[in-house]
Structure formats: structure tokens, C-alpha cells
């Protein structure tokens, strides 16, 4: 039985093309904006400010960073508008997506009164979200102007909390959560989104910056070794957050292992899991093989080898991760409903044993990530390259 027949038999409705494009595009816009601003603040800016870097290399990477951030603002603005139009098309009885793009229909949607029992109108929440989105986009788009680029650090720091707020504000419920479990659902959902966008978006911005290798000096390898080292820590934290929140969300939506291949939701989730594991594997290659070699080349002052590793080998693996990340974003629109509802299973019920098992899994994951970082450091200290 193929996926189409399975979807039909389970009552699963394939989302329309406009829904697929707007939702994937929206998360791509978030990844570009959140990932770029967080990565610039946590990785690029500290590495550029470290002593010993060539001024020419700093100027090249600052210019490219400013250009990337500016285009990220454009993408966020466009995809945000399309996502808002998609919300209009899905509201009430719905309307054709082409009509939902009209500013008048969007304005009517945003001004709709609050539903019974709601503490605030849903349109008000979306209005605030999109005002913040416009402000974040404006701060980033301003970097197209040469005079404004002199204030790159200030604008990036300004845009960072605004881009995060775009996602967080949209998650604010119009009605008060019924219990603590609903609050956990909201928190895990946002942890999953933010950490995932930082991970995918950060990989994309560094891969784009690595294309400047022809403009950099022979000593740029040390700068890029610092960039990859700093981002490896950011990526490790994101992986832990994605997997932890993903465990909770998977348990909520999937009632058993068999539902991963017996329901449409489960199959799409299985595809997403496979893609994420592919990204983790590629990151493991960097962490256990390339990072130790880079560290040893840096200690031995092997300039040519360091440049080759940081700007030839490393970006190739990162581009593979970016491709897998884009595929993850393409799968997201198909994850609607839940495997439990398709299979007729009862909703997930939280209990003390579930909390205990979840806590044990989280602790195990945290320990494994700590061991990963320590093992990578240990490999970097070994002198025999054949061991790595």
C-alpha cells in the first residue's frame, strides 16, 4: 500500500500546494532570520573580534554577513506575509488563497472579535506578531545600505530578540491552557522550533560565508577553525533541545511504534526522523573526524592544511547538512493531526511513570552529548592522525 492509499484509508487529508509552500517557506524564513542572527551573535562576531585575525579577512566576512542578514530580512518579510495569508485562508470556512492575499481580507481577519472564553482575540496576537516581524525585517533589510553596515553588530543584536519573538508571540494561546500538560506542549513546541531554526539557519549562514574562501588570506584557516569550534557548541545544544522536545512531541502524537508505518502522520514523522538523524550523523563526522584534525593542524601551525580542512572539507559536510535541513522543512506541512487520531488510539495521558522515563531519557541524552564533546576534545589532543 503506497502513501497516497494509506492517507485516504486513514482519513488523512493531504495539504494543498499553497499550504505546503507557505508553511515550509515560513519556517525557512524563520531559519534564515533566527539562525543568522543567533549564529552571528554567538559565533561570527566573537571569532572576528579575537586577536590575531587579518583585517582583510574580518572585512570580507563582515560584508558577507551583512549581505546575508539583509536577504534574510527580505525572505522573512515575504514568507511572513504569505503565512499570514495562509492563516486567513484557513480561518472560518476558509477562502481561496488568492483572495486571502488581499490586504482587505487580512485586515478583516486581524480585527475579528475574540472568541467566547478567550482572554484576547486571536487576530490581536497575530497583529502583534506581524508588527514585530516587520520591525525585525526592517532592521535586517537596512543592512543593504553601505552606511548602515557600519552598525552591523548593533542591528544584529537588535534583530535577534525580535526574530525570536516572531515565533514566541505566535505561540501565545488565545485561551488559557487547561492544565500544566498544555503548557508543556507549548514550551516543547517552541523549544523545537527555535532550536531547529538556529541549527539549520546557522549551518546555512556559515556555509554561505565559507564561499568567500577565494577572497581570504592564507592565514584565514585559524579564524575559520575558531568559527567551526564555536558553532559546534551551539549546534550540540540545539541537537539536544531538538531531540528532547521531539521525544515529548512524538509521544503525544504517536501511540506506538507500529503507528510510525501504519499511519500517514507516522510515515511523515519517520521521514523527518530519518532526515534529522542524517544531520546528526553528518555533524558527528565533523565532531569526531574533522574537528580533531583541525585542532591538531592549528596547534602545529600547519597553515595550508588548516585552510584546506576549514574551507574545503568542512563546508562540504555542512552543505550536506543544509540540504537535509531543507528537506526537514519540506516535510513539516505534512505533519498535521496525529498518528493517534488516525489509528483511533486514545490521547496520551501523562503519569508518574511517563515523567520518570522521560527524565531518564533526557539525562541519558545530556550525558551522551557531554561525552561527545569530551571525546572530540580527546581526539584533538592525540598526536597520531591515523587514530582519528
C-alpha positions as CSV (number, residue, x, y, z in Angstrom):
1,X,0.0,0.0,0.0
2,X,1.5,3.3,-1.0
3,X,1.4,6.5,1.0
4,X,-1.5,8.0,-1.0
5,X,-3.7,5.0,-0.4
6,X,-2.7,4.9,3.2
7,X,-3.6,8.5,3.6
8,X,-7.0,8.1,2.1
9,X,-7.9,5.0,4.1
10,X,-6.9,6.7,7.4
11,X,-8.8,9.9,6.6
12,X,-5.7,11.9,6.2
13,X,-6.1,15.0,4.0
14,X,-3.0,16.0,2.0
15,X,-2.5,19.7,2.4
16,X,-3.0,21.9,-0.7
17,X,0.1,23.1,-2.5
18,X,-0.2,26.7,-1.2
19,X,-0.3,25.4,2.3
20,X,2.8,23.3,1.8
21,X,4.7,26.2,0.2
22,X,3.6,28.9,2.7
23,X,4.3,26.7,5.8
24,X,7.7,25.4,4.6
25,X,8.6,28.9,3.4
26,X,7.6,30.5,6.7
27,X,9.9,28.1,8.6
28,X,12.7,28.7,6.0
29,X,12.2,32.4,6.7
30,X,12.5,31.9,10.5
31,X,15.5,29.7,10.0
32,X,17.2,32.3,7.9
33,X,16.5,35.2,10.3
34,X,16.8,33.4,13.7
35,X,19.7,31.2,12.6
36,X,21.6,34.0,11.1
37,X,21.2,36.5,14.0
38,X,21.9,33.9,16.7
39,X,24.9,32.5,14.8
40,X,26.3,35.9,14.1
41,X,26.0,36.9,17.8
42,X,27.3,33.6,19.3
43,X,29.8,32.5,16.6
44,X,30.8,35.0,13.9
45,X,31.2,38.2,15.9
46,X,33.2,36.7,18.8
47,X,35.5,34.9,16.3
48,X,36.1,38.1,14.3
49,X,36.9,40.1,17.5
50,X,39.5,37.5,18.6
51,X,43.1,38.8,18.3
52,X,45.4,37.7,15.5
53,X,43.0,37.9,12.6
54,X,43.8,39.7,9.4
55,X,41.8,42.9,9.0
56,X,41.1,42.0,5.3
57,X,39.6,38.7,6.4
58,X,37.4,40.4,9.0
59,X,36.2,43.0,6.4
60,X,35.3,40.3,3.9
61,X,33.3,38.2,6.5
62,X,31.6,41.3,7.9
63,X,30.4,42.4,4.4
64,X,29.2,38.9,3.5
65,X,27.4,38.6,6.9
66,X,25.7,41.9,6.4
67,X,24.5,40.9,3.0
68,X,23.2,37.5,4.2
69,X,21.4,39.1,7.1
70,X,19.8,41.7,4.8
71,X,18.5,39.0,2.4
72,X,17.3,37.0,5.5
73,X,15.2,40.0,6.4
74,X,13.7,40.1,2.9
75,X,12.8,36.4,3.0
76,X,11.3,36.7,6.5
77,X,9.1,39.6,5.4
78,X,7.8,37.8,2.2
79,X,7.3,34.4,3.9
80,X,5.7,36.1,6.9
81,X,3.1,37.8,4.7
82,X,2.4,34.6,2.8
83,X,2.0,32.7,6.1
84,X,-0.5,35.3,7.4
85,X,-2.4,35.0,4.1
86,X,-2.5,31.2,4.7
87,X,-4.0,31.8,8.2
88,X,-6.7,33.9,6.6
89,X,-7.4,31.2,4.0
90,X,-7.8,28.6,6.8
91,X,-9.9,30.7,9.1
92,X,-13.6,30.0,9.4
93,X,-15.0,28.3,6.4
94,X,-11.9,29.3,4.5
95,X,-11.4,31.2,1.3
96,X,-9.3,30.7,-1.8
97,X,-5.6,31.5,-1.1
98,X,-5.6,34.1,-3.9
99,X,-8.3,36.1,-2.2
100,X,-6.6,35.7,1.2
101,X,-3.6,37.6,-0.2
102,X,-5.7,40.8,-0.4
103,X,-4.8,43.3,2.3
104,X,-8.5,44.0,3.0
105,X,-9.3,40.4,3.8
106,X,-6.2,40.2,6.0
107,X,-7.2,43.3,7.9
108,X,-10.7,41.9,8.4
109,X,-9.1,38.7,9.8
110,X,-6.9,40.6,12.2
111,X,-9.8,42.7,13.5
112,X,-12.1,39.8,14.2
113,X,-13.5,39.8,17.8
114,X,-12.3,37.4,20.4
115,X,-14.0,34.0,20.6
116,X,-16.1,33.1,23.6
117,X,-14.0,32.3,26.6
118,X,-10.8,33.8,25.1
119,X,-8.8,36.3,27.0
120,X,-7.7,38.1,23.8
121,X,-8.7,38.0,20.2
122,X,-6.5,35.7,18.1
123,X,-6.2,38.4,15.5
124,X,-4.7,40.7,18.1
125,X,-2.0,38.1,18.8
126,X,-1.2,37.8,15.0
127,X,-1.2,41.6,14.7
128,X,1.4,42.0,17.4
129,X,3.4,39.1,15.9
130,X,3.5,40.6,12.4
131,X,4.3,44.1,13.7
132,X,7.4,42.5,15.4
133,X,8.1,40.6,12.2
134,X,8.1,43.9,10.2
135,X,10.4,45.5,12.7
136,X,12.9,42.6,12.6
137,X,12.8,42.5,8.8
138,X,13.4,46.3,8.7
139,X,16.4,46.1,11.0
140,X,17.9,43.4,8.8
141,X,17.0,44.9,5.4
142,X,18.6,48.2,6.4
143,X,21.9,46.3,6.1
144,X,21.7,46.7,2.4
145,X,22.8,50.3,2.9
146,X,26.6,50.7,3.0
147,X,26.4,53.4,5.7
148,X,24.2,51.3,7.9
149,X,26.6,48.3,7.7
150,X,29.0,50.1,10.0
151,X,26.4,49.4,12.7
152,X,26.2,45.7,11.8
153,X,26.7,44.5,15.4
154,X,24.1,46.8,16.8
155,X,21.5,45.9,14.2
156,X,22.2,42.1,14.6
157,X,21.7,42.4,18.3
158,X,18.5,44.4,17.8
159,X,17.1,41.9,15.3
160,X,17.9,38.8,17.4
161,X,15.3,39.1,20.1
162,X,12.8,40.4,17.5
163,X,13.2,37.4,15.3
164,X,12.8,35.1,18.3
165,X,9.7,37.0,19.4
166,X,8.1,36.3,16.0
167,X,7.8,32.7,16.8
168,X,7.2,33.0,20.5
169,X,4.3,35.5,20.1
170,X,2.5,33.3,17.6
171,X,2.5,30.5,20.2
172,X,0.6,32.6,22.8
173,X,-2.7,30.9,23.3
174,X,-5.9,33.0,22.9
175,X,-7.5,30.9,25.7
176,X,-5.8,29.9,28.9
177,X,-4.2,26.5,28.9
178,X,-6.4,23.9,30.6
179,X,-3.6,22.3,32.6
180,X,0.2,22.1,33.1
181,X,0.4,19.5,30.3
182,X,-0.8,22.0,27.7
183,X,1.8,24.5,28.9
184,X,4.5,21.8,28.5
185,X,3.2,21.2,24.9
186,X,3.5,24.9,24.1
187,X,7.0,25.1,25.6
188,X,8.3,22.0,23.9
189,X,6.9,23.2,20.6
190,X,8.7,26.5,20.8
191,X,11.9,24.8,22.0
192,X,11.7,22.5,19.0
193,X,11.1,25.4,16.6
194,X,13.7,27.8,17.9
195,X,16.5,25.2,18.3
196,X,15.7,23.7,14.9
197,X,15.8,27.1,13.2
198,X,19.1,28.0,14.9
199,X,20.6,24.7,13.9
200,X,19.5,24.8,10.2
201,X,19.8,28.5,9.8
202,X,23.3,28.6,11.5
203,X,24.6,25.9,9.2
204,X,23.2,27.8,6.1
205,X,24.8,31.1,7.1
206,X,28.3,29.5,7.8
207,X,28.1,27.5,4.5
208,X,27.4,30.8,2.7
209,X,30.2,32.6,4.5
210,X,32.6,29.8,3.6
211,X,32.2,30.6,-0.1
212,X,34.4,33.7,0.5
213,X,37.5,31.4,0.7
214,X,38.8,32.9,-2.6
215,X,38.9,36.4,-1.0
216,X,40.6,35.4,2.2
217,X,44.2,35.3,3.2
218,X,46.4,32.2,3.7
219,X,46.1,32.7,7.5
220,X,42.3,32.6,7.4
221,X,42.3,28.9,8.4
222,X,42.8,29.8,12.1
223,X,39.8,32.2,12.0
224,X,37.6,29.5,10.4
225,X,38.8,26.9,12.9
226,X,37.5,29.2,15.6
227,X,34.2,29.7,13.8
228,X,33.6,26.0,13.4
229,X,34.6,25.3,17.0
230,X,32.2,28.0,18.4
231,X,29.3,26.8,16.2
232,X,29.9,23.2,17.1
233,X,29.0,24.0,20.7
234,X,25.9,25.9,19.5
235,X,24.9,23.0,17.3
236,X,25.4,20.5,20.1
237,X,23.0,22.5,22.3
238,X,20.5,22.7,19.5
239,X,20.6,19.0,18.8
240,X,20.0,18.2,22.5
241,X,17.0,20.6,22.5
242,X,15.6,19.3,19.3
243,X,15.8,15.7,20.4
244,X,14.5,16.3,23.9
245,X,11.4,18.3,22.7
246,X,10.9,15.9,19.8
247,X,10.7,13.0,22.2
248,X,7.8,14.6,24.1
249,X,6.0,15.7,20.9
250,X,6.4,12.2,19.4
251,X,4.9,10.6,22.4
252,X,2.0,13.0,22.4
253,X,1.2,12.2,18.7
254,X,2.2,8.6,18.3
255,X,0.6,5.9,20.4
256,X,3.0,3.1,19.5
257,X,5.9,2.1,17.2
258,X,3.6,0.4,14.8
259,X,1.8,3.7,14.1
260,X,5.0,5.1,12.5
261,X,4.4,2.9,9.4
262,X,0.6,2.3,9.7
263,X,-0.5,5.9,9.6
264,X,0.2,8.8,7.3
265,X,1.3,11.1,10.2
266,X,3.7,8.3,11.4
267,X,5.2,7.8,8.0
268,X,5.9,11.5,7.5
269,X,7.3,11.7,11.1
270,X,9.5,8.7,10.3
271,X,10.9,10.5,7.2
272,X,11.6,13.6,9.4
273,X,13.3,11.5,12.0
274,X,15.5,9.9,9.3
275,X,16.5,13.3,7.9
276,X,17.3,14.6,11.4
277,X,19.4,11.6,12.2
278,X,21.2,12.2,8.9
279,X,22.0,15.7,10.0
280,X,23.2,14.3,13.4
281,X,25.4,11.8,11.6
282,X,26.9,14.5,9.4
283,X,27.6,16.6,12.5
284,X,29.2,13.5,14.1
285,X,31.6,13.3,11.1
286,X,32.6,16.9,11.8
287,X,32.8,16.5,15.5
288,X,34.8,13.2,15.6
289,X,36.9,13.4,12.5
290,X,37.3,16.9,11.1
291,X,37.4,19.0,14.4
292,X,40.2,16.9,15.9
293,X,42.2,17.2,12.7
294,X,41.6,21.0,12.6
295,X,42.7,21.3,16.2
296,X,45.9,19.4,15.6
297,X,46.7,21.4,12.4
298,X,46.1,24.6,14.3
299,X,48.5,23.6,17.2
300,X,51.2,22.5,14.7
301,X,50.8,25.8,12.8
302,X,50.1,23.9,9.5
303,X,48.6,26.8,7.7
304,X,47.9,25.1,4.3
305,X,46.4,22.1,5.9
306,X,44.3,24.2,8.3
307,X,42.9,26.3,5.4
308,X,42.1,23.1,3.4
309,X,40.3,21.5,6.3
310,X,38.3,24.5,7.4
311,X,37.3,25.9,4.0
312,X,37.3,22.8,1.8
313,X,36.4,19.6,3.7
314,X,34.3,21.1,6.5
315,X,31.9,23.1,4.3
316,X,31.2,20.1,2.1
317,X,29.7,18.2,5.1
318,X,27.9,21.3,6.2
319,X,26.3,21.7,2.8
320,X,25.0,18.2,3.1
321,X,23.5,19.1,6.5
322,X,21.9,22.1,5.0
323,X,20.3,20.0,2.2
324,X,18.9,17.6,4.8
325,X,17.6,20.5,6.9
326,X,15.8,21.9,3.9
327,X,14.2,18.5,3.4
328,X,13.1,18.6,7.0
329,X,11.3,21.9,6.4
330,X,9.6,20.5,3.3
331,X,8.2,17.6,5.4
332,X,6.8,19.9,8.2
333,X,3.5,20.8,6.4
334,X,2.5,17.1,6.1
335,X,2.7,16.7,9.9
336,X,-0.9,17.6,10.6
337,X,-3.2,15.8,13.0
338,X,-1.6,12.9,14.8
339,X,-1.0,9.2,14.4
340,X,-3.1,8.5,17.5
341,X,-6.2,10.1,15.9
342,X,-5.7,8.3,12.6
343,X,-5.3,4.9,14.4
344,X,-8.2,5.5,16.7
345,X,-5.9,5.4,19.8
346,X,-6.8,7.3,23.0
347,X,-5.0,10.6,23.7
348,X,-1.7,10.5,25.5
349,X,-2.1,10.6,29.3
350,X,0.7,11.8,31.5
351,X,1.6,9.8,34.5
352,X,4.4,9.5,37.0
353,X,6.0,6.6,35.1
354,X,5.9,8.6,31.9
355,X,7.6,11.5,33.6
356,X,10.2,9.2,35.1
357,X,11.0,7.5,31.8
358,X,11.2,10.9,30.0
359,X,13.5,12.3,32.6
360,X,15.8,9.3,32.3
361,X,15.9,9.7,28.5
362,X,16.7,13.4,28.8
363,X,19.5,12.7,31.3
364,X,20.9,9.9,29.0
365,X,20.8,12.3,26.0
366,X,22.5,15.0,28.0
367,X,25.2,12.6,29.1
368,X,25.7,11.4,25.5
369,X,26.2,14.9,24.3
370,X,28.6,15.7,27.0
371,X,30.6,12.5,26.2
372,X,30.5,13.6,22.5
373,X,32.1,16.9,23.3
374,X,34.7,15.3,25.6
375,X,35.6,12.6,23.1
376,X,36.1,15.2,20.4
377,X,38.5,17.1,22.6
378,X,40.3,13.9,23.5
379,X,40.7,13.0,19.8
380,X,42.0,16.5,19.1
381,X,44.8,16.0,21.7
382,X,46.0,12.8,20.2
383,X,49.1,13.1,18.0
384,X,48.5,10.2,15.8
385,X,46.3,11.2,12.8
386,X,45.6,7.6,11.9
387,X,43.7,7.2,15.2
388,X,41.1,9.8,14.1
